[in-house]
Amino acid sequence: MSPRQGDAPAPAEAATPFAHPMAGARPAPASPRPTWTHRPPAGYGYPPVRRPVPAGLATAAIVVAIAYAVFRLVLALLSIPATEVWADAAERGLSYAEADFVAYDFFGILLFPLGIAIFVVGSLWLFTSRKFAEAVNPAFHHRRGAVWAWIGWIVPVVSLWFPYVVLSDVRGATIRNRPMPGIGVWWACWLIPLVCDQITNRLTGGVLGTDPLTPAVAAYPVIEGIGAVLTAVGCWLWVAMIRELTAAQREWEAAPLA
């Protein structure tokens, strides 16, 4: 039936009695953008992440290296009176294990845990510095993998040059100017004392010290002294290279990110 003339038109809502309940409601706000669980690599609008300078590890590596060098010098001095005891034992046909216990023996025992500390701290510093070099200079080609900063010191045969290669590449990738000379001398000062240790070990009857001592044990202080002096020189160069590398790392830290 048509509406009577003069009647007011029905409201618009009445024309759609079955409209959706949410019709006319304010649209729900858009959900927030998902966040990254891990920061994506450069190229996604985020700046590259820079590794911190391992300054604390550098200081620790310097401290244990100096302690080791001082210990070697003390052992060299203590070997002088110890050799007199061993020479007397050699005349009596005794072995090192049968000779009297001297101060040198006590300090020699303490040298072992100090050597472990040098390996752990030095390797950790070198490994961290390698990762820093990869972050700031990714185009540089490293001749050995980062794991060799750890195992390069202990794997037979390759330990004669792999640590040298790892450190040389880290310095080349990090130091923008010409690195200070002396890395070859430092490595020689590391290897030659190892040879000296093998000689003194034989002079005192091998690893177990069960072989009879001989008059050749009189040369012990000379060999020990050579090893101690070279260790001190190598320590000085090692500390200088750590400080140089740390300064170069701080320059990268202060430079603006690309």
Backbone as a ProteinNet text record, in pm:
[ID]
protein_1_A
[PRIMARY]
MSPRQGDAPAPAEAATPFAHPMAGARPAPASPRPTWTHRPPAGYGYPPVRRPVPAGLATAAIVVAIAYAVFRLVLALLSIPATEVWADAAERGLSYAEADFVAYDFFGILLFPLGIAIFVVGSLWLFTSRKFAEAVNPAFHHRRGAVWAWIGWIVPVVSLWFPYVVLSDVRGATIRNRPMPGIGVWWACWLIPLVCDQITNRLTGGVLGTDPLTPAVAAYPVIEGIGAVLTAVGCWLWVAMIRELTAAQREWEAAPLA
[TERTIARY]
86.4	0	89.5	65.2	149.4	123.5	226.5	209.5	116.6	49.7	-44.6	29.8	-30.8	29.2	38.6	153.9	177.4	247.8	252	327.8	476.3	548.1	693.7	764.4	872.1	944.7	1007.3	1013.5	1069.9	1220.1	1274.4	1420.4	1495.9	1623.2	1704.5	1727.4	1740	1764.6	1650.9	1528.6	1413	1411	1478.4	1478.2	1563.9	1651	1736.8	1726.7	1614.9	1594.4	1688.3	1745	1831.4	1978.9	2020.5	2161	2249.5	2376.8	2471.5	2487.9	2494.6	2505.2	2624	2735.6	2854.6	2851.6	2742.1	2734.5	2740.3	2820.3	2834.3	2930.7	2984	3079	3214.9	3293.5	3427.4	3517	3590.1	3676.6	3781.5	3812	3912.1	4048.9	4128.4	4262.7	4347.3	4435.8	4522.4	4616.2	4642.1	4733.1	4872.8	4949.9	5086.3	5173.4	5275.6	5367.7	5444.1	5465.5	5540.7	5682.7	5731.1	5868.7	5961.3	6088	6188.9	6235.5	6236.7	6294.9	6446	6508.8	6650	6664.9	6756.6	6776.2	6823.7	6757	6798.6	6927.7	6989.4	7115.4	7094.8	7205.8	7199.2	7130.4	7054.6	6977	6828.7	6785.7	6646	6607.1	6688.1	6656.7	6717.1	6794.9	6859.1	7009.4	7074.1	7219.3	7290.3	7409.3	7483.6	7518.1	7525.1	7557.4	7709	7766.7	7911	7947.5	8048.7	8095	8171.1	8159.6	8234.6	8383.3	8464	8608.6	8640.8	8716.4	8749.4	8860.3	8837.4	8941.6	8972	8869.3	8891.8	8975.5	8946	9026.2	9168.9	9185.6	9319.7	9401.3	9339.8	9409.7	9445.6	9352	9378.6	9491.5	9493.2	9598.8	9735	9739.1	9864.4	9911.8	9820	9856.2	9914.1	9846.3	9894.9	10025.4	10043.7	10168.8	10286.1	10266.2	10373.2	10403.4	10298.6	10319.6	10399.7	10370.5	10444.2	10590.6	10616.8	10754.6	10833.4	10770.1	10836.6	10866.4	10771.7	10791.7	10909	10921.6	11033.8	11166.6	11170.9	11294.6	11328.9	11227.1	11250.6	11301.7	11244.5	11290.5	11435.1	11470.9	11608.6	11706.1	11668.9	11755.9	11760.8	11646.4	11643.2	11712.9	11729.2	11794.8	11944.4	12002.2	12146	12177.5	12112.5	12139.4	12084.1	11974.9	11918.5	12015.5	12089.1	12181.5	12292.7	12331.5	12433	12383.7	12257.8	12198.8	12190.9	12151.6	12138.8	12275.3	12375.8	12510.5	12564.4	12534.9	12577.2	12504.4	12375.5	12299.7	12353.2	12399.8	12456.1	12582	12664.8	12786.7	12755.5	12640.3	12601.1	12517.7	12496.7	12421.4	12270.9	12220.8	12077.1	12004.5	11874.7	11791	11732.6	11668	11603.2	11495.5	11421.7	11315.4	11372	11497	11558	11636.1	11658.9	11734.6	11648.6	11712.7	11641	11547	11434	11335.6	11388.4	11390.1	11444.7	11336.8	11368.6	11271.9	11231.8	11324.7	11294	11178.8	11178	11071.4	10935.7	10931.7	10805.2	10750.8	10837.3	10792.6	10759.6	10827.7	10795.9	10655.2	10610	10472.7	10372.1	10401.4	10309.6	10303.6	10405.9	10409.5	10302.8	10262.7	10164.1	10027.7	9966.1	9837.1	9847.5	9962	9979.1	9979.8	10040.3	10037.3	9896.8	9815.4	9675.6	9600.7	9625.1	9558.6	9597.8	9725.4	9771.2	9701.1	9688.8	9623.4	9477	9404.1	9261.2	9238.6	9305.8	9283.5	9334.7	9455.5	9511.3	9429.9	9385.3	9305.2	9170.1	9108	8979.2	8992.1	9099.9	9121.1	9143	9224.1	9252.4	9126.9	9047.2	8922.8	8825.4	8810.3	8719.1	8767.8	8897.7	8953	8932.5	8938.4	8912.1	8767.5	8672.6	8533.3	8510.2	8579.3	8569.9	8620.2	8731.5	8786.1	8690.4	8623.8	8526.4	8409.3	8369.2	8254.3	8286.4	8404.3	8435.8	8496.1	8554.4	8618.5	8584.4	8456.9	8415.1	8478.8	8532.8	8593.5	8732.3	8791.8	8927.7	8925	9020.7	9029.6	9122.9	9068.4	9147.8	9190.1	9317	9370.2	9328.8	9289.3	9248.1	9116.4	9038.5	8911.7	8931.2	8824.9	8833.2	8864.7	8825.3	8848	8997.1	9080.6	9224.3	9284.5	9210.4	9257.7	9266.2	9191	9194.7	9285.8	9250.8	9318.5	9451.9	9479.7	9606	9726.6	9708	9819.8	9853.2	9759.9	9778.3	9781.5	9735.1	9738.2	9882.6	9932.4	10072.8	10102.4	10224.1	10280.1	10226.8	10095.3	10042.4	10056.2	10077.5	10098	10227.1	10311.5	10437	10417.4	10298.6	10278.5	10132.7	10033.7	9894.5	9860.6	9901.6	9871.2	9932.7	10050.8	10114.8	10028.7	9976.3	9893.4	9764	9700.7	9574.6	9595.5	9698	9723.9	9762	9841.8	9881.2	9760.5	9665.7	9546.3	9455.7	9443.4	9361.7	9419.5	9550.5	9613.7	9594	9609.4	9592.4	9451.3	9351.4	9211.9	9168.1	9234.3	9188.4	9267.6	9398.4	9483.9	9483.8	9438.7	9425.3	9559.6	9647.5	9780.6	9872.3	9996.7	10094.3	10117.7	10097.5	10120.3	10267	10288.9	10425.7	10501.2	10632.4	10709.2	10735.7	10777.7	10817.5	10737.1	10635.5	10554.1	10636	10729	10814.9	10908.9	10964	11052.1	10972.4	10850.3	10765.6	10741.9	10713.7	10685.9	10810.6	10926.5	11050.9	11076.5	11042.8	11060.1	10960	10859.8	10767.9	10816.9	10869	10909.3	11040.9	11139.7	11271.8	11266.6	11194.9	11184.4	11119.6	11030.6	10974.1	11082.7	11174	11286.1	11377.2	11398.4	11480.4	11418.6	11286.9	11219.7	11240.1	11240.4	11264.8	11407.4	11502.8	11642.4	11658.3	11604.4	11616.9	11541.8	11434.8	11360.8	11446.3	11522.4	11610.5	11726.6	11773.6	11885.8	11848.5	11720.1	11676.4	11608.6	11631.4	11586.1	11452	11406.2	11280.7	11159.3	11042.6	10916.3	10901	10931.1	10917.1	11041.1	11149.9	11272.4	11332.1	11315	11362	11498	11541.5	11673.3	11782.9	11893.9	12003	12052.7	12081.2	12136.1	12280.2	12322.9	12459	12525.8	12657.2	12724.6	12673.6	12604.2	12550.5	12446.9	12396.1	12296.6	12354.7	12486.5	12549.1	12511.1	12468.7	12428.5	12284.4	12216.5	12074.5	12049.8	12124.4	12096.2	12115.3	12207.9	12231.5	12110.2	12062.8	11947.3	11823.2	11805.8	11690.6	11697.7	11817.8	11834.4	11801.9	11845.2	11812.7	11661.6	11595.2	11450	11380.6	11431.2	11368.8	11386.7	11505.9	11531	11445.2	11439.1	11356.7	11208.8	11166	11026.9	10996.7	11091.2	11071.3	11061.4	11146.1	11139.1	11007	10969	10842.2	10723	10730.4	10622.6	10610.3	10723.8	10721.3	10656.1	10690.3	10630.5	10481.8	10446.2	10306.7	10220.9	10269.1	10195.2	10181.9	10289.5	10284.5	10182.9	10175.4	10079.2	9935.9	9915.6	9780.5	9733.6	9821.3	9785	9762.1	9843.6	9824.9	9691.9	9661.2	9536.7	9415.5	9425.3	9314.5	9290.4	9397.7	9382.8	9315.7	9352.6	9289.9	9142.6	9109.1	8968.8	8887.5	8945.3	8875	8852.3	8943.2	8921.4	8801.6	8787.5	8669.7	8542.8	8553.5	8437.1	8391.5	8487.4	8452.7	8406.9	8439.8	8402	8252.7	8186	8042.4	8016.2	7903.6	7866.5	7822.3	7853.2	7813	7663.3
-117.6	0	121.8	214.4	332.2	424.4	498.8	591.1	703.1	742.6	850.8	979.2	1062	1188.5	1276.3	1335.4	1422.2	1353.2	1219.5	1149.3	1177.4	1188.7	1211.9	1085.1	1099.5	978.7	905.1	776.7	692.4	718.3	709.5	726.5	623	659.7	568.2	437.4	438.3	314.2	216.7	270.3	181	111.9	169.9	109.1	-15.8	-30.7	-150.2	-215.7	-278.8	-336.4	-451.7	-514.8	-631.3	-597.5	-471.7	-433.5	-505.1	-526.6	-594.8	-513	-577.9	-503.5	-408.1	-441	-357	-248.3	-241.1	-138.7	-1.5	82.5	218	230.5	117.2	124.1	171	230.6	278.6	158.7	162.7	46.7	24.8	-102.6	-138.2	-88.1	-43.6	4.2	-108.8	-71.4	-170.9	-230.4	-359.1	-425.4	-370.1	-362	-308	-396.2	-333	-408	-511.1	-628.7	-730	-682.3	-717.6	-679.7	-796.1	-763.8	-866.9	-928.6	-1061	-1128	-1105.3	-1112.9	-1083.3	-973.7	-884.8	-777.2	-834	-799	-851.8	-788.5	-847.3	-790.4	-658.5	-590	-462.8	-481	-383.1	-393.8	-398.8	-414.5	-414.7	-284.1	-183.4	-55.5	-37.5	-136.4	-127	-108	-30.1	-14.7	-142.1	-168.6	-287.4	-279.9	-397.8	-405.5	-412.1	-327.5	-323.4	-397.1	-479.8	-553.2	-460.5	-483.4	-399.2	-431.4	-333.1	-351.8	-442.1	-551.1	-641.7	-584.7	-467.2	-400.5	-477	-530.9	-607.2	-731	-803.2	-921	-881.9	-767	-720.2	-696.1	-632.4	-607.4	-738.2	-832.8	-962.2	-1036.3	-1030.8	-1096.8	-1035.2	-904.1	-836.5	-879.3	-885.7	-918.5	-1059.9	-1157.2	-1295.4	-1313.5	-1239.6	-1250.2	-1196.6	-1083.3	-1027.5	-1120.4	-1176.1	-1270.2	-1391.8	-1441.1	-1556.5	-1521.3	-1403.3	-1362	-1346.5	-1288.2	-1272.9	-1409.7	-1501.4	-1635.9	-1705.6	-1685.9	-1748.1	-1691.5	-1563.1	-1503.3	-1555.6	-1570.3	-1625.2	-1768.5	-1847.1	-1984.9	-1989.4	-1896.6	-1893.9	-1867	-1777.4	-1748.8	-1866.5	-1930.4	-2043.6	-2167.2	-2171.1	-2288.4	-2293.2	-2178.7	-2175.8	-2258.8	-2230.9	-2318.7	-2459.2	-2471.7	-2605.9	-2694.3	-2634.3	-2713.4	-2773.5	-2702.8	-2757.7	-2885.8	-2884.9	-3005.1	-3117.2	-3086	-3189.3	-3242.5	-3154.4	-3200.1	-3297.1	-3268.9	-3359.7	-3494	-3488.2	-3612.2	-3690.8	-3619.9	-3688.8	-3764	-3706.3	-3774.4	-3901.5	-3902.5	-4020.5	-4118.1	-4088.3	-4178.4	-4173.9	-4063.7	-4051.5	-3986.1	-4002.9	-3937.9	-3809.6	-3732.3	-3609.2	-3639.6	-3746.7	-3783.4	-3821.8	-3867.8	-3909.8	-3797.5	-3688.6	-3577	-3500.5	-3416.3	-3337.4	-3237.6	-3214.2	-3116.9	-2976.6	-2890.8	-2755.2	-2653.3	-2525.6	-2418.3	-2412.1	-2444.7	-2444.6	-2539.5	-2654	-2751.3	-2695.7	-2625.9	-2569.7	-2465.6	-2375.1	-2273	-2334	-2440.4	-2507.1	-2565	-2613.9	-2664.4	-2551.2	-2434.4	-2321	-2267.3	-2295.3	-2245.2	-2311.7	-2433	-2504.1	-2434.6	-2405.9	-2336.3	-2198	-2132.5	-2002.2	-2016.4	-2123.5	-2148.3	-2173.9	-2244.7	-2267.1	-2133.7	-2046.5	-1916	-1833.6	-1839	-1765.1	-1817.4	-1949.1	-2007.7	-1964.8	-1974.7	-1943.3	-1794.5	-1708.7	-1564.8	-1514.6	-1557.5	-1512.1	-1558.5	-1683.9	-1736	-1666.8	-1640.8	-1572.8	-1431.2	-1361.9	-1226.2	-1229.7	-1323.1	-1331.3	-1368	-1460.8	-1500.1	-1382.6	-1310.5	-1196.4	-1085.9	-1063.6	-963.1	-1004.6	-1133.7	-1183.2	-1153.8	-1179.5	-1150.4	-1000.4	-919.1	-774.2	-734	-791.7	-759.9	-799.6	-913.8	-956.1	-859.2	-803.1	-712.8	-578.1	-523.8	-389.3	-391.7	-503.4	-511.8	-645.7	-666.2	-797	-832.8	-735.5	-765.6	-827.8	-820	-872	-1025	-1084.1	-1230.7	-1283.8	-1363.2	-1428.7	-1566	-1596.9	-1722.1	-1843.8	-1824.8	-1936.7	-1901.6	-2004.8	-1983.3	-1932.8	-1875.2	-1816.2	-1919.5	-2045	-2148.2	-2170.8	-2136	-2156.6	-2059.3	-1956.4	-1870.3	-1948.2	-2057.8	-2145.2	-2265.7	-2346.2	-2474.8	-2462.5	-2347.6	-2331.2	-2342	-2315.3	-2321.4	-2463.4	-2557.4	-2690	-2803.4	-2779.5	-2885.3	-2905.8	-3029.9	-3053	-3006.4	-2968.8	-2925.4	-2787.3	-2773.8	-2643.8	-2538	-2580.8	-2483.3	-2404.3	-2448.5	-2378.9	-2250.1	-2233.7	-2109.1	-2060	-2141.7	-2097.8	-1979	-1978.4	-1860.6	-1732.5	-1744.4	-1629.2	-1577.1	-1667.5	-1628.2	-1562.6	-1619.8	-1564.3	-1422.2	-1402.9	-1269.6	-1171.9	-1215.5	-1128.2	-1080.1	-1169.6	-1130.5	-1037.9	-1064.2	-975.8	-835.2	-825.5	-693.4	-626.3	-703.4	-647.2	-599	-667.5	-629.2	-514.4	-493.9	-396.5	-267	-275.5	-156.8	-87.8	35.5	106.5	154.3	196.4	237.2	115.6	137.1	28.3	-24.7	-155.6	-210.2	-199.1	-191.3	-185	-312.5	-303.9	-424	-506.8	-628.1	-710.3	-836.1	-860.9	-979.8	-1106.8	-1101	-1216.7	-1243.7	-1137	-1152.1	-1206.6	-1155.8	-1206.4	-1356.3	-1400.8	-1543.2	-1626.9	-1576	-1647.6	-1655.4	-1548.5	-1548.1	-1639.6	-1683.8	-1783.1	-1925.2	-1947.8	-2082.4	-2126	-2037.5	-2077.2	-2118.8	-2047.3	-2097.5	-2235.7	-2268.1	-2402.8	-2506.7	-2473.7	-2563.1	-2571.6	-2457.5	-2457.7	-2547.2	-2545	-2629.7	-2778	-2811.5	-2950.7	-2993.2	-2902.2	-2934.8	-2953.3	-2858.9	-2870.9	-2993.6	-3028.3	-3147.7	-3272.7	-3277.3	-3391.2	-3391.9	-3272.5	-3265.5	-3319.4	-3313.1	-3361.3	-3497.8	-3570.2	-3708.9	-3733.5	-3648	-3671.8	-3623	-3658.5	-3610.8	-3657.2	-3781.6	-3837.5	-3815	-3772.8	-3749.8	-3875.2	-3988.3	-4116	-4158	-4091.1	-4125.8	-4068.6	-4137.3	-4086.5	-3950.3	-3863	-3732.2	-3747.9	-3656.5	-3659.2	-3524.2	-3515.8	-3386.9	-3276.4	-3313.7	-3212.8	-3123.8	-3166.6	-3085.8	-2951.1	-2938	-2810.3	-2698.8	-2734.4	-2633.8	-2586.4	-2640.9	-2609.4	-2459.1	-2388.8	-2245.1	-2163	-2203.9	-2129.6	-2141.7	-2263.8	-2286.1	-2219.2	-2234.5	-2171.9	-2019.9	-1963.4	-1819.1	-1767.6	-1840.7	-1800	-1798.3	-1902.8	-1908.2	-1795	-1760.2	-1654.2	-1517.9	-1490.9	-1361.2	-1347.2	-1451.3	-1445.3	-1433.1	-1498.1	-1484	-1340.5	-1275.9	-1136.5	-1046	-1068.4	-988.6	-1013.7	-1141.3	-1173.8	-1114.8	-1112	-1052.6	-903.6	-834.9	-691.6	-665.4	-745.6	-728.5	-765.5	-869.7	-913.1	-803	-744.3	-635.5	-516.2	-483.7	-370.5	-396	-518.4	-549.1	-548.4	-595.6	-590.7	-446.4	-361.6	-220.9	-152.6	-183.9	-125.1	-169.1	-297.3	-348.7	-292.1	-277.5	-218.9	-74.3	2.7	141	146.4	54.1	50.2	12.6	-78.1	-115.3	2	82.7	200.8	303.3	311	400.6	356.5	226.7	175.6	203.5	192.4	215.5	359.7	453.5	595.3	639.4	563.2	601.9	581.3	668.4	650.2	525.3	461.4	342.1	379.7	292.3	318.6	296.3
0	0	0	-85.1	-98.7	15.7	58	170.9	134.3	237.8	214.8	187.9	106.9	71.7	195	211.1	326.4	438.8	436.4	541.8	526.5	638.6	635.9	590.9	515.9	471.6	589.7	577.6	684.2	694.6	813.8	828.8	746.8	717.3	635.1	705.7	839.7	910.9	891.9	884.9	871.7	738.7	641	508.6	504.3	601.5	604.4	740.4	767.8	901.6	931.7	831.2	854.4	831.2	854.5	837.1	940.6	905.5	995.1	1122.5	1237.4	1364.1	1367.1	1294.1	1296.9	1191.3	1115.3	1010.8	1074.6	1018.8	1070.5	1184.4	1234.8	1345.8	1295.4	1384.1	1348.2	1321	1211.5	1180.4	1288.9	1310.4	1413.8	1371.4	1465.7	1429.5	1372.5	1281.6	1219.3	1322.9	1309.5	1403.7	1386.3	1494.7	1483	1396.2	1337.8	1253	1336	1281.5	1358.6	1382.4	1497.4	1532.5	1503.1	1475.8	1448.4	1579.5	1582.5	1698	1701.5	1585.8	1572.7	1468.5	1491.5	1396.7	1263.8	1152.8	1023.7	977.9	879.7	832.2	761.6	734.8	664.9	530.8	489.9	367.3	395.4	521.4	560.1	628.4	614.5	675.3	812.4	859.3	989.2	970.4	1055.3	1043.3	1086.3	1034.5	1077.6	1225.2	1288.3	1430.1	1445	1526.7	1546.4	1675	1666.4	1783.5	1877.1	2007.4	2101.2	2097.1	2132.2	2138	2257.2	2237.9	2350	2437.4	2493.4	2572.5	2701.1	2765.6	2888.6	2864.5	2755.5	2722	2686.1	2620.7	2586.9	2713.1	2812.4	2938.7	3008.1	3008.9	3072.4	3000.9	2867.4	2791.6	2821.7	2840.6	2874.6	3013	3108.3	3246.4	3254.7	3194.8	3205.8	3128.4	3019	2943.3	3024.4	3090.8	3174.4	3291.2	3351.9	3462.3	3416.3	3297.3	3244.4	3220.4	3162.8	3136.5	3266.6	3368.2	3498	3558.5	3545.7	3599.6	3532.3	3400.2	3329.2	3376.9	3402.7	3452.9	3593.1	3677.3	3811.3	3802	3713.1	3696.2	3647.4	3559.3	3510.3	3623.9	3714.6	3828.9	3925.3	3948.6	4040.1	3983.9	3852.8	3793.3	3825.4	3864.2	3894.8	4019.2	4134.1	4249.5	4231.4	4153.2	4132.3	4055.2	3961.3	3880.8	3966.5	4071.4	4161.2	4228	4267.5	4328.4	4226.1	4103.5	4000.9	3958.1	3954.5	3918.7	4023.7	4149.8	4256.8	4244.6	4208	4189.5	4070.8	3967.3	3850.1	3887.3	3975.2	4018.9	4096.7	4163.6	4241.6	4160.4	4032.1	3945.8	3968.4	4022.4	4050.4	3932.1	3932.2	3831.5	3888.6	3802.1	3847.4	3951.2	3930.3	4024.6	4161.1	4165.4	4291.3	4358.9	4288	4344.9	4444.7	4524	4623.8	4556.8	4624.4	4575.1	4603.9	4499	4512	4478.4	4502.4	4476.9	4330.2	4242.4	4098.9	4067.8	4133.1	4109.4	4149.5	4262.8	4309.6	4211.8	4167.6	4072.7	3936.6	3902	3776.3	3775.5	3891.8	3902.5	3883.4	3940.9	3928.3	3785.6	3706.7	3569.4	3482.6	3517.1	3435.1	3435	3551.7	3545.7	3483.9	3499.5	3435.5	3283.8	3234	3089.7	3038.3	3117.1	3078.4	3072.1	3168.5	3169.2	3047.3	3009.4	2891.4	2766.3	2756	2638.7	2630	2740.6	2739.1	2711.9	2786.5	2772.8	2637.8	2599.9	2472.4	2353.3	2354.7	2244.2	2237.2	2351.7	2353.2	2299.5	2338.6	2285.5	2135.2	2087.8	1944.7	1866.6	1918.7	1851.5	1844.8	1955.3	1957.8	1864.6	1861	1769.9	1624.5	1598.2	1462.6	1423.4	1512.4	1483.6	1465.4	1542.6	1526.2	1387.9	1345.2	1213.5	1102.3	1117	1016.8	1008.3	1122.8	1125.4	1061.5	1089	1039.8	899.6	860.9	729.2	664.8	626.8	574.6	441.3	368.1	238.1	250.5	368.7	386.3	385.1	315.3	306.4	414.4	505.8	609.9	559.7	576	522.9	603.7	728.4	813.2	881.1	914.6	981.5	1124.1	1179.2	1312.6	1420.1	1400	1500.9	1525	1427.2	1443.4	1542.6	1581.7	1690.2	1820.6	1829.2	1946.8	1924.5	1826	1811.8	1740	1679.3	1609.7	1700.5	1830.2	1924.8	1967.7	1951.8	2011.2	1908.7	1786.7	1686	1640.7	1646.5	1608.6	1466.3	1442.4	1314.8	1275.7	1254.7	1210.9	1318.9	1444	1550.8	1531.8	1437.9	1412.6	1333.6	1268.8	1193.6	1187.5	1220.6	1209.3	1300.1	1428	1509.9	1453.8	1398	1334.6	1219.4	1137.4	1023.1	1070.1	1173.1	1223	1275	1357.1	1411.3	1301.4	1205.3	1096.3	1016.5	990.3	915.2	996.3	1126.3	1210.5	1211.2	1220.4	1217.9	1082	973.8	840.7	813.6	870.8	848.3	937.1	1049.1	1148.3	1145.1	1133.5	1140.4	1004.7	1001.6	874	821.2	908.3	865.8	862.1	834.3	830	970.8	995.2	1130.2	1170	1298.8	1350	1313.2	1285.2	1254.3	1380.5	1360.2	1473.8	1494.4	1411.4	1435	1409.7	1312.8	1288.3	1404.6	1462.3	1578.8	1697.1	1714.2	1822.3	1808.3	1688.4	1669.7	1693.8	1653.1	1680.3	1830.6	1902.5	2048.7	2118.2	2047.1	2101.2	2072.3	1951.8	1911.9	1975.1	1978.6	2029.3	2176	2265.9	2403.3	2412.8	2319.6	2319.8	2291.6	2202.3	2174.7	2297.6	2363.2	2485.8	2592.5	2602.3	2700.8	2670.2	2541.8	2505.1	2542.6	2526.1	2559.6	2710.1	2789.4	2935.1	2986.6	2917.7	2957.4	2940.2	2832.6	2810.7	2910	2947.2	3041.1	3178.6	3212.9	3343.8	3335.9	3228.4	3225.4	3163.3	3074.5	3004.5	3081	3029.7	3088	3232	3258.6	3393.9	3480.3	3420.6	3497.3	3556.5	3488.8	3542.8	3486.4	3378.9	3323.8	3413.8	3425.2	3509.8	3460.8	3554.3	3520.3	3472.9	3385.2	3331.3	3357.7	3342.2	3361.1	3268.5	3159.5	3067.5	3134.6	3251.4	3320.3	3363	3360.5	3396.3	3299.6	3177.4	3077.8	3098.9	3197.7	3218.7	3236.8	3323.5	3341.7	3214.9	3130.1	3005.5	2913.3	2894.6	2806.9	2865.5	2996.1	3062.1	3052.3	3063.8	3054.3	2915.3	2811.8	2674.1	2653.5	2701.6	2688.4	2762.2	2880	2958.9	2893.3	2840.9	2775.7	2650	2569.9	2448.6	2483.3	2590.6	2634.1	2674.1	2741	2780.4	2658.5	2558.4	2435.4	2363.1	2353.3	2289.5	2363.5	2495.8	2575.5	2546.4	2537.1	2506.8	2371.3	2270.6	2138.4	2139.3	2212.1	2222.7	2283.8	2392.1	2456.9	2362.9	2292	2198.3	2087.5	2036.1	1929.9	1981.9	2103.5	2161.7	2176.7	2227.6	2245.7	2112	2012.4	1880	1819.4	1832	1775.3	1848.5	1980	2056.3	2014.4	1992.6	1947.2	1810.2	1720.1	1588.5	1598.6	1690.7	1710.3	1762	1848.5	1899.5	1789.4	1693.1	1580.4	1497.9	1477.2	1407.3	1487.8	1619.7	1704.9	1696.6	1686.3	1680.3	1543.2	1438.3	1304	1283.6	1203	1176.9	1094.9	1121.7	1047.2	907.2	811.5	673.8	657.4
[MASK]
++++++++++++++++++++++++++++++++++++++++++++++++++++++++++++++++++++++++++++++++++++++++++++++++++++++++++++++++++++++++++++++++++++++++++++++++++++++++++++++++++++++++++++++++++++++++++++++++++++++++++++++++++++++++++++++++++++++++++++++++++++++++++++++++++

